[in-house]
Amino acid sequence: MLNKFIIQIILLEDKFCKYNNVIMNDLNKKTKEELLYMVMAYQEGFKQNVCHSITDKKGVIIYANNKFCELSKYTEKELVGSTHGILKTAHHPESFYKDMWATILSGKVWRGEIKNKAKDGSIFWSDSTIIPIFKMGVVSQFLALRIPITEKKILEAKKRAYTKSLESVLYEISHKLRAPVTTCLGLTELLEYKKNPDEELLNKCIDHRRICSEELDCITTKLSKSINRELDDSFGLDYSL
Protein backbone atom coordinates (compact mmCIF):
# COMPACT_ATOMS: atom_id res chain seq x y z
CA MET A 1 0.00 0.00 0.00
CA LEU A 2 2.95 2.28 0.64
CA ASN A 3 4.70 1.70 -2.65
CA LYS A 4 3.15 4.63 -4.48
CA PHE A 5 4.14 7.01 -1.66
CA ILE A 6 7.83 6.08 -1.29
CA ILE A 7 9.27 8.47 -3.89
CA GLN A 8 7.10 11.31 -2.57
CA ILE A 9 8.39 10.67 0.97
CA ILE A 10 12.01 10.75 -0.17
CA LEU A 11 11.48 14.08 -1.88
CA LEU A 12 9.70 15.55 1.12
CA GLU A 13 12.55 14.82 3.54
CA ASP A 14 14.53 18.01 4.11
CA LYS A 15 17.88 16.33 4.12
CA PHE A 16 17.28 15.06 0.60
CA CYS A 17 15.90 18.28 -0.84
CA LYS A 18 19.20 19.51 -2.25
CA TYR A 19 19.69 16.17 -3.98
CA ASN A 20 16.31 16.09 -5.72
CA ASN A 21 17.69 16.58 -9.23
CA VAL A 22 20.32 13.90 -8.72
CA ILE A 23 17.71 11.48 -7.32
CA MET A 24 15.25 12.08 -10.17
CA ASN A 25 17.97 11.71 -12.82
CA ASP A 26 19.08 8.49 -11.18
CA LEU A 27 15.50 7.18 -10.97
CA ASN A 28 14.93 7.94 -14.64
CA LYS A 29 17.85 5.67 -15.52
CA LYS A 30 16.46 2.74 -13.55
CA THR A 31 14.48 -0.06 -15.11
CA LYS A 32 11.05 -0.91 -13.77
CA GLU A 33 12.53 -3.97 -12.10
CA GLU A 34 15.26 -1.92 -10.40
CA LEU A 35 12.70 0.65 -9.23
CA LEU A 36 10.55 -2.14 -7.83
CA TYR A 37 13.48 -3.49 -5.83
CA MET A 38 14.23 0.02 -4.52
CA VAL A 39 10.64 0.52 -3.45
CA MET A 40 10.58 -2.91 -1.79
CA ALA A 41 13.80 -2.07 0.08
CA TYR A 42 12.35 1.23 1.35
CA GLN A 43 9.12 -0.49 2.30
CA GLU A 44 10.98 -3.20 4.25
CA GLY A 45 12.99 -0.53 6.03
CA PHE A 46 9.75 1.20 7.00
CA LYS A 47 8.18 -2.02 8.21
CA GLN A 48 11.16 -2.98 10.38
CA ASN A 49 12.14 0.38 11.86
CA VAL A 50 9.34 2.94 11.65
CA CYS A 51 5.82 2.94 13.07
CA HIS A 52 3.54 4.32 10.40
CA SER A 53 -0.10 4.74 9.55
CA ILE A 54 -2.21 6.34 6.84
CA THR A 55 -5.38 8.33 7.47
CA ASP A 56 -7.94 10.00 5.28
CA LYS A 57 -8.30 13.77 5.25
CA LYS A 58 -10.49 13.65 8.37
CA GLY A 59 -7.88 11.70 10.33
CA VAL A 60 -9.61 8.31 10.17
CA ILE A 61 -7.01 5.55 10.09
CA ILE A 62 -7.12 3.39 6.95
CA TYR A 63 -3.81 1.57 7.47
CA ALA A 64 -1.43 0.81 10.36
CA ASN A 65 1.70 -1.32 10.18
CA ASN A 66 2.74 -3.96 12.71
CA LYS A 67 5.26 -1.68 14.42
CA PHE A 68 2.53 0.85 15.15
CA CYS A 69 0.29 -1.90 16.47
CA GLU A 70 3.08 -3.12 18.76
CA LEU A 71 3.68 0.41 20.05
CA SER A 72 0.01 1.25 20.65
CA LYS A 73 -0.98 -2.25 21.85
CA TYR A 74 -3.99 -2.08 19.50
CA THR A 75 -4.59 -4.52 16.65
CA GLU A 76 -4.81 -3.19 13.11
CA LYS A 77 -8.50 -4.09 13.12
CA GLU A 78 -9.02 -1.90 16.21
CA LEU A 79 -7.06 1.00 14.73
CA VAL A 80 -8.58 1.05 11.25
CA GLY A 81 -11.74 3.13 11.30
CA SER A 82 -10.65 4.99 14.43
CA THR A 83 -8.66 8.22 14.72
CA HIS A 84 -5.41 8.80 16.56
CA GLY A 85 -7.57 10.37 19.24
CA ILE A 86 -7.75 6.95 20.94
CA LEU A 87 -4.09 7.45 21.86
CA LYS A 88 -4.54 11.01 23.08
CA THR A 89 -3.47 12.14 26.56
CA ALA A 90 -4.15 15.38 28.41
CA HIS A 91 -0.47 16.32 28.21
CA HIS A 92 -0.71 18.52 25.11
CA PRO A 93 -3.00 21.60 24.99
CA GLU A 94 -5.64 21.87 22.29
CA SER A 95 -3.54 24.55 20.59
CA PHE A 96 -0.90 21.87 19.96
CA TYR A 97 -3.33 19.81 17.87
CA LYS A 98 -4.87 22.86 16.18
CA ASP A 99 -1.44 23.93 15.01
CA MET A 100 -0.71 20.41 13.76
CA TRP A 101 -3.96 20.23 11.76
CA ALA A 102 -3.51 23.72 10.34
CA THR A 103 -0.04 22.76 9.13
CA ILE A 104 -0.90 19.48 7.41
CA LEU A 105 -4.18 20.72 5.90
CA SER A 106 -2.19 23.53 4.30
CA GLY A 107 -0.07 20.88 2.58
CA LYS A 108 3.01 21.26 4.77
CA VAL A 109 4.87 18.56 6.67
CA TRP A 110 4.45 18.65 10.46
CA ARG A 111 6.92 17.27 12.96
CA GLY A 112 6.83 17.11 16.74
CA GLU A 113 7.12 14.94 19.84
CA ILE A 114 3.81 13.46 21.00
CA LYS A 115 2.89 11.83 24.28
CA ASN A 116 0.38 9.01 23.79
CA LYS A 117 -1.35 6.33 25.82
CA ALA A 118 -1.42 2.72 24.67
CA LYS A 119 -4.41 0.41 24.96
CA ASP A 120 -3.07 -1.05 28.23
CA GLY A 121 -2.74 2.42 29.75
CA SER A 122 1.04 2.64 29.42
CA ILE A 123 2.55 5.91 28.23
CA PHE A 124 4.81 6.20 25.21
CA TRP A 125 6.45 9.08 23.38
CA SER A 126 7.16 9.29 19.68
CA ASP A 127 9.01 11.66 17.38
CA SER A 128 6.29 12.04 14.77
CA THR A 129 6.25 13.32 11.20
CA ILE A 130 2.98 13.77 9.34
CA ILE A 131 3.21 14.06 5.56
CA PRO A 132 0.27 15.23 3.42
CA ILE A 133 -0.51 13.01 0.41
CA PHE A 134 -1.82 14.84 -2.64
CA LYS A 135 -4.31 13.67 -5.24
CA MET A 136 -4.87 15.94 -8.24
CA GLY A 137 -3.08 18.72 -6.37
CA VAL A 138 -5.33 18.48 -3.32
CA VAL A 139 -4.53 16.98 0.10
CA SER A 140 -6.44 13.71 0.31
CA GLN A 141 -4.62 11.60 2.92
CA PHE A 142 -1.87 11.76 5.54
CA LEU A 143 1.08 9.48 6.16
CA ALA A 144 2.19 9.51 9.82
CA LEU A 145 5.68 8.25 10.71
CA ARG A 146 6.64 7.60 14.32
CA ILE A 147 9.97 6.85 15.94
CA PRO A 148 9.64 5.75 19.60
CA ILE A 149 11.57 8.05 21.96
CA THR A 150 10.23 6.94 25.35
CA GLU A 151 13.72 6.11 26.64
CA LYS A 152 14.92 9.56 25.62
CA LYS A 153 12.06 11.21 27.54
CA ILE A 154 12.84 9.07 30.61
CA LEU A 155 16.45 10.28 30.53
CA GLU A 156 15.22 13.86 30.22
CA ALA A 157 12.98 13.32 33.26
CA LYS A 158 15.96 11.92 35.18
CA LYS A 159 18.02 14.96 34.29
CA ARG A 160 15.28 17.36 35.43
CA ALA A 161 14.79 15.51 38.71
CA TYR A 162 18.53 15.35 39.38
CA THR A 163 18.95 19.05 38.62
CA LYS A 164 16.09 19.86 40.99
CA SER A 165 17.67 17.78 43.75
CA LEU A 166 21.01 19.54 43.25
CA GLU A 167 19.27 22.89 43.52
CA SER A 168 17.74 21.75 46.80
CA VAL A 169 21.16 20.68 48.12
CA LEU A 170 22.70 23.99 47.08
CA TYR A 171 19.91 25.83 48.89
CA GLU A 172 20.61 23.87 52.05
CA ILE A 173 24.30 24.68 51.79
CA SER A 174 23.91 28.37 50.97
CA HIS A 175 21.19 29.13 53.53
CA LYS A 176 20.80 26.65 56.38
CA LEU A 177 24.46 25.67 56.59
CA ARG A 178 25.66 29.26 56.54
CA ALA A 179 23.72 30.34 59.64
CA PRO A 180 25.44 28.16 62.30
CA VAL A 181 28.83 28.70 60.65
CA THR A 182 28.32 32.47 60.82
CA THR A 183 27.29 32.19 64.48
CA CYS A 184 30.42 30.20 65.34
CA LEU A 185 32.60 32.74 63.59
CA GLY A 186 30.86 35.56 65.46
CA LEU A 187 31.44 33.88 68.82
CA THR A 188 35.09 33.34 67.97
CA GLU A 189 35.50 37.02 67.12
CA LEU A 190 33.72 37.99 70.35
CA LEU A 191 36.11 35.88 72.46
CA GLU A 192 39.08 37.34 70.64
CA TYR A 193 37.75 40.84 71.31
CA LYS A 194 37.24 40.12 75.02
CA LYS A 195 40.75 39.62 76.37
CA ASN A 196 39.54 38.27 79.72
CA PRO A 197 35.94 37.12 79.25
CA ASP A 198 34.00 36.41 82.44
CA GLU A 199 32.59 32.98 83.25
CA GLU A 200 29.04 33.92 82.23
CA LEU A 201 30.15 34.99 78.73
CA LEU A 202 32.24 31.84 78.35
CA ASN A 203 29.30 29.63 79.32
CA LYS A 204 27.05 31.43 76.81
CA CYS A 205 29.66 30.98 74.06
CA ILE A 206 30.04 27.30 74.94
CA ASP A 207 26.25 26.82 74.83
CA HIS A 208 25.96 28.61 71.48
CA ARG A 209 28.85 26.62 70.04
CA ARG A 210 27.21 23.36 71.17
CA ILE A 211 23.91 24.38 69.56
CA CYS A 212 25.69 25.40 66.35
CA SER A 213 27.62 22.12 66.31
CA GLU A 214 24.39 20.14 66.68
CA GLU A 215 22.78 22.14 63.88
CA LEU A 216 25.79 21.58 61.64
CA ASP A 217 25.76 17.87 62.39
CA CYS A 218 22.03 17.63 61.64
CA ILE A 219 22.33 19.59 58.37
CA THR A 220 25.40 17.72 57.10
CA THR A 221 23.76 14.37 57.94
CA LYS A 222 20.64 15.41 56.06
CA LEU A 223 22.69 16.59 53.09
CA SER A 224 24.69 13.35 53.05
CA LYS A 225 21.50 11.25 53.04
CA SER A 226 19.96 13.44 50.34
CA ILE A 227 23.02 13.13 48.09
CA ASN A 228 23.27 9.36 48.62
CA ARG A 229 19.57 8.97 47.89
CA GLU A 230 19.90 10.91 44.65
CA LEU A 231 22.92 8.86 43.64
CA ASP A 232 20.99 5.65 44.34
CA ASP A 233 17.97 6.93 42.45
CA SER A 234 20.11 7.76 39.42
CA PHE A 235 20.40 4.01 38.89
CA GLY A 236 17.12 2.32 38.07
CA LEU A 237 14.99 5.42 38.35
CA ASP A 238 11.27 5.07 37.85
CA TYR A 239 10.14 8.47 36.62
CA SER A 240 6.59 9.03 35.46
CA LEU A 241 6.24 10.55 32.02
N, C-alpha and C positions, 0 to 999 in steps of 0.2 A: 504493500500500500504506500510505502514511503518512496518507492523508486522515483516517481515523477517529481518529487520535491528535492532530491539530493543536490542537483546542480544549483537550484535556487538557494539552498541553504549555504552552499560553499560561497556563492557570490555575495550573500548577505553578511557573512562574517567579516568584521572590520579588518582583521589581520590579513585577509586575502584580497582586500579591495584593490590594493595597488598592483596586484598580480592578475587582475581580471583579464586583460588582453592576452597575457601569456597563457592563462588557463584556457580561454576560449579558442585560441589558435591551436593549442595542444589537443583540445577535445575534437576540433574539426578534423584533425589528422587521424583520429582513432576510428577503427572499424566498429561496426555495431556490436560485434562480439567483445571487443576490448572495452567498449563503453559499458556493456552489460556486466563484465567482470568488475569494473571500477565501481559501478553502482552497488553491486552485491557486496563488495569489500566495505564500502561506506555503510551499507545497511547492517552488516554483521558487526561493525564497530559500534554502531548505535545500539544495537540489541544487547551487546555485551557490557557496554560501559556507561550508557546514558539512559536515564529514565525519560521517556517521552510519550506524549499523547497528542491527539488531534481533536479539535473541537470545531463545531460550526460557528457561524458568526455570532450566535447568541451565547456561546460558551458551553454548549451541550457536548459532552464527550462522545466521539464516534469511534475512537480507537485509543487503546492504551497497551503499551508493550509489557512484557513480563517483569522487567526491572521496576517499572512504575507500580505494578501490582505488588511486588515484593516490598517496596518502600512504603506503600500506603496500607498494606495488609488487606486490600480489597481485591476481589477477583475482577477480571475484565468484564464479566457479565454484570457485576454490581456497578462498575464504573461507567460503562457505556449507557448513555441515556441520562446520566446524572451530570451535574456541573462540578467544577472543582470546589464549589462551596461546601461540599461534604467534608473537605479537609480543613476548612477555615477555623482559625482560632481568634480569640479576642485581642491578640497581641498587636495587630496592625490596625490603625485607624481607618475609617471609611475613605478618607482622602487618599490613602495609599492605593486602594483599589480603583478609585475614580481616576487617579492619575494613570494607572496602568491601562485601564480601558480606553481612556482618551488617547493614549499613545498608540496602542495597537489598532484602534479603529481608524486612526489617521493614516495607517499604512506604515508606521515606523516600528522598528524592533524595540522591545522593552526588555530590560534586564534588572534583576534585583534579587535580594535574599528574602525568602519567604518562610515563615514559621507555620507548620501545618500539624494537624493531629491525625494519626492513623486510626484505622477502624478499632484497634484494641485500646485506644486512648493514649498511646505513647506519642511523644512529641518528636518531630524530626524537622530539620532545616534543609533547605535546598537553595543552591545558586541557580536561579531560573532565568531562562531566556524564552521569550514568546515572539514568534516570527509570523507575521501576517502572510497568508497565502492568497494570491490574486487569481481571479478568473475573469477574463475579458476586461482587465484593468481595474477590477473592483475587488475589494477584500471580501473573500467568501468563507475562509476557514483560518484557523490558527494552529501552528505547530508549537507545542510547549516542550522545551528541553530542560531537564533538571539534573543537576549534579549534587548528590548528598554532601552536606557540609556540617552535619551534626557534631562530629568530633571537633571541628574547628570552633564551633560556637561554645562547646564545653570548655575548650582551652581558653577562650576569651572570657568566659564566666569565671574560670579559675584565676585568671590574671586580675580581673576586677576585684574579686573577693580578697586576693592576696594584697593588692594595693590598698584596699580599704583597711585591712588588718594592720598593715605597716603604718598607715596614717594614724590609727588608733594608738599604736605603740609610741610613735613619735609625739603624740599629744601627751601621753603619760609621762614621757621623758622631759618634755619641754615645760610642762605645767606642774604636775604633781610631784615629780622628782626634784624640781628646782626649789620648791618651798622649804623642805627640811634642810637641804644643803645650804640655802641662804641663811636660815636660822642658825645653823652651826657656825657658819662663817662669822655671823654677827656676834655670837657669844664669844668666839675666839678673839675678835677685835676688842670686845668689851673688857675681857680679862687682861689683854695686853695694855689697854688704856689705864685700867686700875692697877697700879703698881702693887698695892697691898690690899686686895679685896677682903672684905669682912666675911665671916662664916656664912651669914645669911645669903649674900650674893653668890658665894661659891655653891651653896646648896641649890639655889635657884638655877644656876648654870648647869649643875650636874643633872637636875631634874629635866631641864629643857633638852640637854644633850641625849638623855636616855629616851625621851619621847621622840626626838628626831631620829635617833638610831632605830627605834621600833618602826617608825613610819617608813624609813628607808628600807628596812628589811622587808616589810610588808609589800611595798611597791616593787622592789626588785624581784621578790618571789613571784608576784603577780605577773610581772613582765616576762620573767623566765618561763612560766607556765604558758603564757599567751604565745610566746615565740615558738616554744616546743609544739604546742597544739597546732599552730599554723604550719609548721614544718611537717608534722604528721599528716595534716589534712592535704598537703600538697601532693601526697602520694595516695592514689585511690580516692580522690574527691568525688562526691556525689552531688553535683550542683544541678539544681532545677533550671530548665531552660524556659 
